[in-house]
Structures are given as C-alpha cells and as structure tokens.
Amino acid sequence: MGRCFPMSTKELAMETIRSLPDGASWRQIEERIHFMAAVESAREEVKGGKVTPHKEVRDPLSSWISE
C-alpha cells in the first residue's frame, strides 16, 4: 500500500479483503470492512475538527474515577 495519494473507498475495501487470509469467512470479511469503515469515518471527523481535546476529556474523567 505504499501510495502517496488516498485510495477510493472501493480500492480500500478491495485492499482490505486482499490482506485477509485466503480462508477468511464472510463474517471475518464483514467485520474487517466494518472496522475499516469506522476508522475512515473517525479520520474524516478528525480532519473536520470534530474532536474533543485530550485535556477536556481527561479532567472530568479523572474526577469520575476518583469518586
């Protein structure tokens, strides 16, 4: 996958399937494709600035854990 430009969704799906073992089940293929779709969705959110800074999550979380 040593490419310098982004793959299309179809190319990413095909590369994902190619990377699985030959004996992969339909279930394994489905799970891997679902995982890759979630990763791509998260990457788009990050690119769009739809993220919460670590400090904003860490501070309230630490108070919840200590209670």
C-alpha positions as CSV (number, residue, x, y, z in Angstrom):
1,M,0.0,0.0,0.0
2,G,2.9,2.4,-0.5
3,R,0.8,5.0,-2.3
4,C,1.2,8.8,-1.9
5,F,-2.5,9.6,-2.7
6,P,-5.6,8.5,-0.9
7,M,-7.4,5.3,-2.0
8,S,-11.0,5.4,-3.1
9,T,-13.5,3.6,-0.8
10,K,-13.7,0.8,-3.3
11,E,-9.9,0.5,-3.5
12,L,-9.6,0.5,0.3
13,A,-12.2,-2.3,0.6
14,M,-10.5,-4.4,-2.1
15,E,-7.1,-3.9,-0.4
16,T,-8.6,-4.8,2.9
17,I,-10.1,-8.0,1.5
18,R,-6.8,-8.9,-0.2
19,S,-4.9,-8.5,3.1
20,L,-7.1,-11.2,4.8
21,P,-6.0,-14.9,4.7
22,D,-7.4,-16.9,1.8
23,G,-9.6,-18.9,4.2
24,A,-11.3,-15.8,5.7
25,S,-15.0,-16.3,6.3
26,W,-17.7,-14.0,5.1
27,R,-18.1,-12.9,8.8
28,Q,-14.4,-12.1,9.1
29,I,-14.6,-10.1,5.8
30,E,-17.6,-8.2,7.1
31,E,-16.0,-7.4,10.4
32,R,-12.8,-6.1,8.8
33,I,-14.8,-4.0,6.3
34,H,-16.9,-2.6,9.2
35,F,-13.8,-1.8,11.2
36,M,-12.1,0.0,8.3
37,A,-15.3,2.0,7.6
38,A,-15.3,3.1,11.3
39,V,-11.6,4.1,11.0
40,E,-12.3,6.1,7.9
41,S,-15.2,7.8,9.5
42,A,-13.1,8.8,12.5
43,R,-10.3,10.1,10.3
44,E,-12.9,12.3,8.5
45,E,-14.1,13.6,11.8
46,V,-10.6,14.4,12.9
47,K,-9.9,16.2,9.6
48,G,-13.1,18.2,10.1
49,G,-12.1,19.2,13.6
50,K,-14.9,17.3,15.2
51,V,-12.8,16.1,18.1
52,T,-12.5,16.9,21.8
53,P,-9.1,17.8,23.1
54,H,-7.5,15.3,25.5
55,K,-7.5,17.7,28.4
56,E,-11.2,18.3,28.1
57,V,-11.8,14.6,28.4
58,R,-9.1,13.8,30.9
59,D,-10.1,16.3,33.6
60,P,-13.7,15.2,34.1
61,L,-12.8,11.6,33.7
62,S,-10.3,11.7,36.5
63,S,-12.9,13.1,38.9
64,W,-15.4,10.4,37.9
65,I,-12.8,7.7,38.5
66,S,-11.8,9.1,41.9
67,E,-15.4,9.1,43.2
